[in-house]
Amino acid sequence: MLGLDFALATDSGEVRDFFRAAYRRFQVRDARPAALSLEAVMDSARGGPYVSVAGRRFDLSGPMPGNRAFLYLLNALMDSVGDCFLIHGASLRVGGRGLILAGRPGAGKSTLALEMARRGATLLSDDVAALSRAGGRIRPFPRAIGIRRDGSATSGFEPAKAGPGACHALPHKWLVDPEALGIEVAGPDAPDCPLDAVVLLEDHDPPTRRDMEIALADHEEAVLETLRSIEGVSQVRPVQADYPLYRFTIGEVGHPMKALSALLRDRADVVLYVDEARPERIVREQEPRLSRVPSSEVLMPIAGELLNRGESGELMALCGGLVGLVQELAKHLGKARAFRLRPGSPEKTAALVMDLMESDDNGRGEVVR
């Protein structure tokens, strides 16, 4: 997976089924020892619950050890990838051109990517855009897509119609094989794609009051207190009695999205995701707007959201630290067209971005559809 050979041993059906569902397209059976060994033990008779990464053990005592096992193991996998920048965003291929959709949680990346895929784009990845360090090309990363149980209207997904093994149920969402959504997906062995454009989705403009949700691996009051302390956040309330999923409202004061991104980054050991709550299909009245910008304008937001930027991770070591990492990423992004996008409705926004990818002009200035 992304140049990383790993093996997972576990006594937990919950952990096993999660990884099988999420990475079903990458699973192989090989007798050779893997470069990275992962272990998840939940049985107390065997010394559990704990996870072990390359022989280093992490205790999971406390509620919901399975959820925290997912986080430790996924973060370990991300930080073990060194030959790619793992950008928090979606990636697609339109013709022979590659596109990365980046942005903060709740900006609408997945919604836009799925709408573009329905219009003929090939989905390379939904949430992890892998940009190779060697040539600055996008690698396919077709892991399962996470669809919240209240997001069916946005995604168009109907679990009852999914094929055998295409859908795995979690307490707060489904893990869905992308092809079950009826779209074209590049397999893990598909060729890399040259990066043509990077689109950074802006927060809503103008800011409005809206509901968000946060899912935790554990009922940790300290995280909720931090959430409640963010200016512009109000009405933090549980969604499920037996699972740490909370809904809250953000308003126009302060910079709540920036603070929420920081919370997601700083408490990655507990926060599973922060996203927009979508019980119904979102309709944005504003017209979508694309603005051509220098690549430097999208560099730092993307660098700040890299999924494999851990200080002790492989990428940081190979780049010689944070400065080297940012310089190398800047070199690759500087070869692509860069845009800021103010989204409108998914349909209009997808049509606008598809037009951009299919055109030969430079897209300078502002484009409105």
Backbone hydrogen bonds, N-H to C=O, Kabsch-Sander energy under -0.5 kcal/mol:
donor,donor_aa,acceptor,acceptor_aa,energy
4,L,1,M,-1.7
5,D,3,G,-0.5
6,F,4,L,-0.7
7,A,36,L,-2.1
9,A,38,L,-2.3
11,D,40,A,-1.4
13,G,11,D,-0.6
16,R,12,S,-2.5
17,D,13,G,-2.7
18,F,14,E,-1.7
19,F,15,V,-2.2
20,R,16,R,-2.4
21,A,17,D,-2.2
22,A,18,F,-2.8
23,Y,19,F,-2.5
24,R,21,A,-0.6
26,F,23,Y,-1.7
27,Q,23,Y,-0.9
30,D,28,V,-0.6
35,A,5,D,-0.7
36,L,5,D,-1.8
38,L,7,A,-2.8
38,L,36,L,-0.5
39,E,52,S,-2.1
40,A,9,A,-2.2
41,V,50,Y,-2.8
42,M,40,A,-0.5
46,R,43,D,-1.5
47,G,44,S,-1.7
48,G,43,D,-2.4
50,Y,41,V,-2.6
51,V,58,F,-2.2
52,S,39,E,-2.8
53,V,56,R,-2.8
54,A,37,S,-2.8
54,A,52,S,-0.5
56,R,53,V,-2.1
57,R,55,G,-0.6
58,F,51,V,-3.2
60,L,49,P,-2.5
68,R,64,M,-1.5
69,A,65,P,-2.2
70,F,66,G,-2.0
71,L,67,N,-1.7
72,Y,68,R,-2.4
73,L,69,A,-2.5
74,L,70,F,-2.8
75,N,71,L,-2.6
76,A,72,Y,-2.1
77,L,73,L,-2.3
78,M,74,L,-2.6
79,D,75,N,-2.5
80,S,76,A,-0.8
80,S,77,L,-0.7
81,V,77,L,-0.5
81,V,78,M,-1.3
82,G,80,S,-0.6
85,F,131,L,-3.1
86,L,84,C,-0.6
87,I,85,F,-1.1
87,I,129,A,-2.9
89,G,87,I,-1.7
89,G,127,D,-0.7
90,A,101,L,-1.9
91,S,125,S,-2.2
92,L,99,L,-2.1
93,R,122,T,-2.5
94,V,97,R,-2.7
95,G,93,R,-0.6
97,R,94,V,-1.9
98,G,194,P,-2.2
99,L,92,L,-2.5
100,I,197,A,-1.8
101,L,90,A,-3.1
102,A,100,I,-0.6
102,A,199,V,-2.7
103,G,88,H,-0.7
104,R,201,L,-0.5
107,A,104,R,-2.0
112,L,108,G,-2.2
113,A,109,K,-2.7
114,L,110,S,-2.6
115,E,111,T,-1.9
116,M,112,L,-2.4
117,A,113,A,-2.3
118,R,114,L,-1.9
119,R,115,E,-0.6
119,R,116,M,-0.8
120,G,117,A,-1.5
121,A,116,M,-2.1
122,T,93,R,-2.9
123,L,121,A,-0.5
123,L,184,E,-2.5
124,L,91,S,-2.5
125,S,91,S,-1.9
129,A,87,I,-2.8
130,A,128,V,-0.7
130,A,139,R,-0.7
131,L,85,F,-2.6
131,L,129,A,-0.7
132,S,130,A,-0.6
132,S,137,R,-3.2
133,R,83,D,-2.3
134,A,83,D,-0.5
136,G,132,S,-1.4
138,I,193,C,-3.3
139,R,130,A,-3.0
141,F,124,L,-2.9
143,R,141,F,-2.1
144,A,22,A,-2.2
145,I,176,V,-3.0
147,I,145,I,-0.6
147,I,174,W,-2.6
148,R,146,G,-0.5
149,R,172,H,-1.7
151,G,148,R,-2.2
154,T,151,G,-0.6
155,S,151,G,-2.3
156,G,152,S,-2.7
161,K,158,E,-1.9
162,A,159,P,-1.4
166,A,163,G,-2.0
168,H,175,L,-2.5
170,L,173,K,-2.9
174,W,147,I,-2.9
175,L,168,H,-3.0
176,V,145,I,-2.8
176,V,174,W,-0.6
177,D,166,A,-2.7
180,A,177,D,-2.1
181,L,178,P,-2.0
182,G,179,E,-1.9
183,I,178,P,-0.7
186,A,123,L,-2.3
190,A,187,G,-1.8
193,C,138,I,-2.4
195,L,136,G,-0.7
196,D,98,G,-2.7
196,D,194,P,-0.6
197,A,98,G,-1.7
198,V,337,R,-2.7
199,V,100,I,-2.9
200,L,198,V,-0.5
200,L,339,F,-2.8
201,L,102,A,-3.0
201,L,199,V,-0.7
202,E,341,L,-3.0
210,R,250,I,-1.7
212,M,248,F,-3.3
213,E,275,D,-3.0
214,I,246,Y,-2.5
215,A,273,Y,-2.1
216,L,244,P,-2.6
217,A,270,V,-3.0
220,E,218,D,-1.8
221,E,219,H,-0.7
223,V,220,E,-0.6
224,L,220,E,-1.4
225,E,221,E,-2.6
226,T,222,A,-2.1
227,L,223,V,-2.3
228,R,224,L,-2.7
229,S,225,E,-1.5
230,I,226,T,-0.6
230,I,227,L,-1.2
233,V,230,I,-2.2
234,S,249,T,-2.7
237,R,235,Q,-0.5
237,R,247,R,-2.9
239,V,245,L,-3.1
240,Q,243,Y,-0.6
240,Q,245,L,-0.9
243,Y,240,Q,-0.5
245,L,243,Y,-2.6
246,Y,214,I,-2.7
247,R,237,R,-3.1
248,F,212,M,-2.3
249,T,234,S,-3.0
250,I,210,R,-2.5
251,G,232,G,-1.9
259,A,255,H,-1.9
260,L,256,P,-2.6
261,S,257,M,-2.1
262,A,258,K,-1.8
263,L,259,A,-2.1
264,L,260,L,-2.4
265,R,261,S,-2.1
266,D,262,A,-3.2
267,R,263,L,-2.1
268,A,265,R,-0.9
270,V,267,R,-1.9
271,V,267,R,-3.0
272,L,215,A,-2.7
272,L,270,V,-0.6
273,Y,215,A,-1.2
275,D,213,E,-2.4
277,A,211,D,-1.6
285,E,283,V,-0.6
289,R,342,R,-2.0
290,L,367,V,-2.6
291,S,340,R,-2.6
292,R,365,G,-2.1
293,V,338,A,-2.2
297,E,294,P,-1.9
298,V,294,P,-0.5
298,V,295,S,-1.1
299,L,295,S,-1.1
300,M,296,S,-0.7
302,I,298,V,-1.7
303,A,299,L,-3.0
304,G,300,M,-2.6
305,E,301,P,-0.6
305,E,302,I,-0.9
306,L,303,A,-1.2
307,L,86,L,-3.2
309,R,306,L,-0.7
313,G,310,G,-1.8
314,E,79,D,-3.0
315,L,81,V,-0.5
317,A,313,G,-1.6
318,L,314,E,-2.4
319,C,315,L,-2.1
320,G,316,M,-0.6
320,G,317,A,-0.7
321,G,316,M,-2.6
325,L,321,G,-2.1
326,V,322,L,-2.6
327,Q,323,V,-2.4
328,E,324,G,-2.3
329,L,325,L,-2.4
330,A,326,V,-2.5
331,K,327,Q,-1.6
332,H,328,E,-1.4
333,L,329,L,-2.6
334,G,330,A,-2.2
335,K,332,H,-1.2
336,A,333,L,-1.6
337,R,196,D,-2.6
338,A,293,V,-0.5
339,F,198,V,-2.3
340,R,291,S,-2.5
341,L,200,L,-2.6
342,R,289,R,-2.8
349,T,345,S,-2.8
350,A,346,P,-2.5
351,A,347,E,-2.1
352,L,348,K,-2.0
353,V,349,T,-2.4
354,M,350,A,-2.6
355,D,351,A,-2.2
356,L,352,L,-1.8
357,M,353,V,-2.3
358,E,354,M,-1.9
359,S,355,D,-0.8
359,S,356,L,-0.8
367,V,290,L,-2.8
369,R,288,P,-1.3
